[in-house]
Amino acid sequence: MYLPKIVANSQISEKSYRRALQLLSIIKKNPLSFGKDPKALAVAVLYAACVKEGEKISQTRLASAGDISLVTLRKRFEDIRVFVK
């Protein structure tokens, strides 16, 4: 699982981490996630959780922590934005 490693590299709060785990379990069941890079999905879900919790973190910092490109983060975030309410 990529999420704990990304959280450790980006120093995200435990509250956002727990929210990201909840979102990731929902998204993995959806066909939207099929065929997508799991690391990119994990970073996008973590960013969505941070936005939902009001935690300030830059997309660049998260993309760097997850070793993905900024463009990939933005694309995956747009894909999962429907699930973040």
Contacts in CASP RR format, 6 or more apart in sequence:
PFRMAT RR
TARGET T0000
AUTHOR 0000-0000-0000
METHOD contacts of the structure
MODEL  1
MYLPKIVANSQISEKSYRRALQLLSIIKKNPLSFGKDPKALAVAVLYAAC
VKEGEKISQTRLASAGDISLVTLRKRFEDIRVFVK
1 42 0 8 1.000
2 38 0 8 1.000
2 39 0 8 1.000
2 42 0 8 1.000
2 43 0 8 1.000
2 66 0 8 1.000
3 17 0 8 1.000
3 20 0 8 1.000
3 21 0 8 1.000
3 24 0 8 1.000
3 42 0 8 1.000
3 45 0 8 1.000
3 46 0 8 1.000
4 17 0 8 1.000
5 66 0 8 1.000
6 12 0 8 1.000
6 39 0 8 1.000
6 42 0 8 1.000
6 43 0 8 1.000
6 46 0 8 1.000
6 62 0 8 1.000
6 65 0 8 1.000
6 66 0 8 1.000
7 17 0 8 1.000
7 20 0 8 1.000
7 46 0 8 1.000
9 65 0 8 1.000
9 66 0 8 1.000
10 46 0 8 1.000
10 57 0 8 1.000
10 61 0 8 1.000
10 62 0 8 1.000
10 65 0 8 1.000
10 66 0 8 1.000
12 20 0 8 1.000
12 46 0 8 1.000
12 50 0 8 1.000
12 55 0 8 1.000
12 57 0 8 1.000
13 53 0 8 1.000
13 55 0 8 1.000
15 53 0 8 1.000
15 55 0 8 1.000
16 46 0 8 1.000
16 49 0 8 1.000
16 50 0 8 1.000
16 52 0 8 1.000
16 53 0 8 1.000
16 55 0 8 1.000
17 46 0 8 1.000
17 49 0 8 1.000
19 49 0 8 1.000
19 52 0 8 1.000
19 53 0 8 1.000
20 42 0 8 1.000
20 45 0 8 1.000
20 46 0 8 1.000
20 48 0 8 1.000
20 49 0 8 1.000
23 45 0 8 1.000
23 48 0 8 1.000
23 49 0 8 1.000
23 80 0 8 1.000
23 83 0 8 1.000
23 84 0 8 1.000
24 41 0 8 1.000
24 42 0 8 1.000
24 45 0 8 1.000
26 83 0 8 1.000
27 33 0 8 1.000
27 41 0 8 1.000
27 45 0 8 1.000
27 80 0 8 1.000
27 83 0 8 1.000
30 83 0 8 1.000
32 79 0 8 1.000
32 80 0 8 1.000
33 41 0 8 1.000
36 76 0 8 1.000
36 79 0 8 1.000
37 68 0 8 1.000
37 72 0 8 1.000
37 76 0 8 1.000
39 66 0 8 1.000
39 67 0 8 1.000
39 68 0 8 1.000
40 68 0 8 1.000
40 72 0 8 1.000
40 73 0 8 1.000
40 75 0 8 1.000
40 76 0 8 1.000
41 76 0 8 1.000
41 80 0 8 1.000
42 66 0 8 1.000
43 62 0 8 1.000
43 63 0 8 1.000
43 65 0 8 1.000
43 66 0 8 1.000
43 68 0 8 1.000
43 73 0 8 1.000
43 76 0 8 1.000
44 73 0 8 1.000
44 76 0 8 1.000
44 77 0 8 1.000
44 79 0 8 1.000
44 80 0 8 1.000
45 80 0 8 1.000
46 62 0 8 1.000
47 57 0 8 1.000
47 59 0 8 1.000
47 62 0 8 1.000
47 73 0 8 1.000
47 77 0 8 1.000
48 77 0 8 1.000
48 80 0 8 1.000
48 81 0 8 1.000
48 83 0 8 1.000
48 84 0 8 1.000
50 56 0 8 1.000
50 57 0 8 1.000
50 62 0 8 1.000
51 84 0 8 1.000
52 84 0 8 1.000
59 70 0 8 1.000
59 73 0 8 1.000
59 74 0 8 1.000
60 70 0 8 1.000
62 73 0 8 1.000
63 69 0 8 1.000
63 70 0 8 1.000
63 72 0 8 1.000
63 73 0 8 1.000
END
